[in-house]
Amino acid sequence: MNGAAEPFRAIVMHGFTSEEALAIMRAVKALGPAMQQAAFAMTTETNMHWPLGRLMSELAEEHRMMQQYKADKEKPDPSTQALTR
């Protein structure tokens, strides 16, 4: 992870079913506003062999991309705004 990366909270889960992982994510987010931006990951056959730094770097990048996607989705679409005027 390079020093320029923004700090983030991360939770890596191993051995949970998809349903259990979803329940954990919901429970963590219910802890309050500070946890709304937490990043989550499940271990995979591939990432189980990565050094922790690589996993955190990959997770940070995926988290950044997801946050950007969410922000872009929330922006008003200029083409539809013109129709409502």
C-alpha positions as CSV (number, residue, x, y, z in Angstrom):
1,M,0.0,0.0,0.0
2,N,1.5,3.3,-0.9
3,G,1.6,6.2,1.6
4,A,-0.7,8.4,-0.5
5,A,-3.7,6.0,0.0
6,E,-6.5,7.4,2.1
7,P,-7.0,5.5,5.4
8,F,-10.0,3.2,5.5
9,R,-11.5,0.6,7.8
10,A,-11.4,-3.0,6.5
11,I,-12.8,-6.3,7.6
12,V,-11.6,-9.5,6.0
13,M,-13.8,-12.5,6.6
14,H,-12.8,-16.1,6.2
15,G,-15.0,-19.3,6.5
16,F,-18.4,-17.6,6.5
17,T,-21.3,-18.4,4.2
18,S,-22.6,-15.6,2.0
19,E,-25.6,-15.2,4.3
20,E,-23.4,-15.0,7.3
21,A,-21.1,-12.5,5.7
22,L,-24.0,-10.3,4.7
23,A,-25.3,-10.4,8.3
24,I,-21.9,-9.4,9.5
25,M,-21.7,-6.5,7.1
26,R,-25.2,-5.3,8.1
27,A,-24.3,-5.6,11.8
28,V,-21.1,-3.6,11.4
29,K,-22.8,-0.9,9.4
30,A,-25.5,-0.7,12.1
31,L,-22.9,0.4,14.6
32,G,-23.1,3.9,13.3
33,P,-22.1,6.5,10.8
34,A,-18.3,5.9,11.2
35,M,-18.8,2.3,10.0
36,Q,-20.8,3.2,6.9
37,Q,-17.7,3.5,4.8
38,A,-16.1,0.2,6.1
39,A,-14.6,-2.0,3.3
40,F,-15.3,-5.8,3.4
41,A,-13.6,-8.7,1.8
42,M,-14.0,-12.4,1.8
43,T,-11.0,-14.7,1.4
44,T,-10.6,-16.6,-1.8
45,E,-8.4,-19.4,-3.1
46,T,-6.4,-16.6,-4.8
47,N,-6.1,-14.0,-2.1
48,M,-5.4,-16.5,0.7
49,H,-1.8,-16.7,-0.6
50,W,-1.2,-12.9,-0.8
51,P,0.7,-10.9,1.7
52,L,-1.6,-8.8,3.9
53,G,-0.3,-5.6,2.4
54,R,-1.3,-6.7,-1.1
55,L,-4.7,-7.7,0.1
56,M,-5.2,-4.3,1.8
57,S,-4.0,-2.5,-1.3
58,E,-6.4,-4.4,-3.6
59,L,-9.2,-3.9,-1.1
60,A,-8.5,-0.2,-0.8
61,E,-8.6,0.2,-4.6
62,E,-11.9,-1.8,-4.9
63,H,-13.4,0.3,-2.1
64,R,-12.3,3.5,-3.8
65,M,-13.9,2.4,-7.1
66,M,-17.2,1.3,-5.3
67,Q,-17.4,4.7,-3.5
68,Q,-16.9,6.5,-6.8
69,Y,-19.5,4.3,-8.5
70,K,-22.0,5.1,-5.7
71,A,-21.2,8.8,-5.9
72,D,-21.7,8.8,-9.7
73,K,-25.0,7.0,-9.3
74,E,-26.3,9.6,-6.9
75,K,-25.5,12.5,-9.2
76,P,-28.4,13.9,-11.1
77,D,-28.5,12.9,-14.8
78,P,-28.4,16.2,-16.8
79,S,-30.3,14.6,-19.7
80,T,-33.3,13.8,-17.5
81,Q,-33.1,17.2,-15.7
82,A,-33.7,19.0,-18.9
83,L,-36.9,17.1,-19.4
84,T,-38.3,18.2,-16.0
85,R,-37.8,21.9,-16.5
